[in-house]
């Protein structure tokens, strides 16, 4: 019987353990340093609230997460977000995203030309995209360089960058294009213009995004009892399939022993044929000191915090048809975004309550590490009061710090990861490094990487 260890019980590790334990004739051990499964996923469930303290949801078009949910019997628990207009806080006011835009890129002429997010000059500059040839790319470039070249500075800074900041907490002029949005480069090359490519893609997908009645569907999925319910069921199912969970186990060493590996955790050593490592990258240096892995020793990760506040509905004056807003980096605010959670997810709060979730933390900003909870709440509330009308104090406030939780995919990331993968296959055959530090930070991306890790072992 093959023995396989999985280090980390976040979504990547749990998913890997689930698919491994399905194989049969495999002994699977999962080692988790903390006392719980789920990693960043954590749902606060009390008094009718289902509040996400970590990731909030996932993109519906990335289907691996949905497929897994259905496999473990949670298909009927999936819910889509309520839809509404997206807003950006720039020039000291909330402005709606132009109708029809895709990640800030225009696909309809009139809404783009009439938006107050951009100056007339910026709108004309964006039109240059139709005349420019595809950007020659021989290696990786930054997202900032690509979009500035196609659409100009103002479109990037006022629209695209704020929308991206909640996904990848990396400076836009350092963020790797090939590791994050390679499909935009492909659209540009296929159609000779980025706007033409996005327009073509949007029209292709428009039918899929609507219900039989023609109503637009939300792009994100969640579970009616919160993301933690998915983690709980996945853990339970994985254990039923024979996998063993070891919580409170700190892996201190991984050593070669012939064709196998000796893993030591809590002063206990056991041999394995394969090991899947799903921890954050800054843990690798404890087990591997090889020169090609130097990249991970210097790879940065941003610390962020979320501030959840619950009010009575009549305390929050909010009749806007939307589910939240993002903040331009031009604005002098502590928060980077705010979700009107109870409008976006009706299951998240009891009837008559308004739930807000503000996000704090930019690349290089130490606030999530250095400020105490009361100060973070005060700073977030000050920003919200400048943007919205809120009366009185919240009945509930929760600050969640996610230290070093957002790996920064800087230019060259994809090439470095490919090189490290090849090196591990040669020098440590049977050990696989994977997870959010590698090929995607979204929840379905992590499931995809788990599937790929398991397939590489079975092959």
ABEGO torsion letter per residue (X at the ends): XBBBBBBEABAAAAAAAAAAAAAEGBBBBBBBABABBGEABBBBBBGGBBBBABBABBBAABAAAAAAAAAAGAAAABBBBBBEBBBBBBGGBBBBBBBGBBGGBBABAAAAAABAABBAAAAAAAAAAAABBBBBBABBBBAAAAAAAAAEAAAAAAAAAAAAAAABBBBAAABBAAAABAAAAAAAAAAGBAAAAAAAAAAAAAAAABBAAGBBBBABBBBAAEAAAAAAAAAAAAAAAGBBBBBGBBBABBBBBEABBBBBBGGBBBBBABBBBABBAAAAAAABABAAAAAAAABBBBBBBBBBBBBBAAABBBABBBAEBBBBAABBBABABBBBAAAABAAABBBGBBBBBBBBEBBGBAAAAABBAAAAAAAAAAAAAAABBBBEBBABBBBBBBBGABBBBBBGAAAAAAAAAAAAAAABBGBBBBEAAAAEABAAAAAAAAAAAAAAAAX
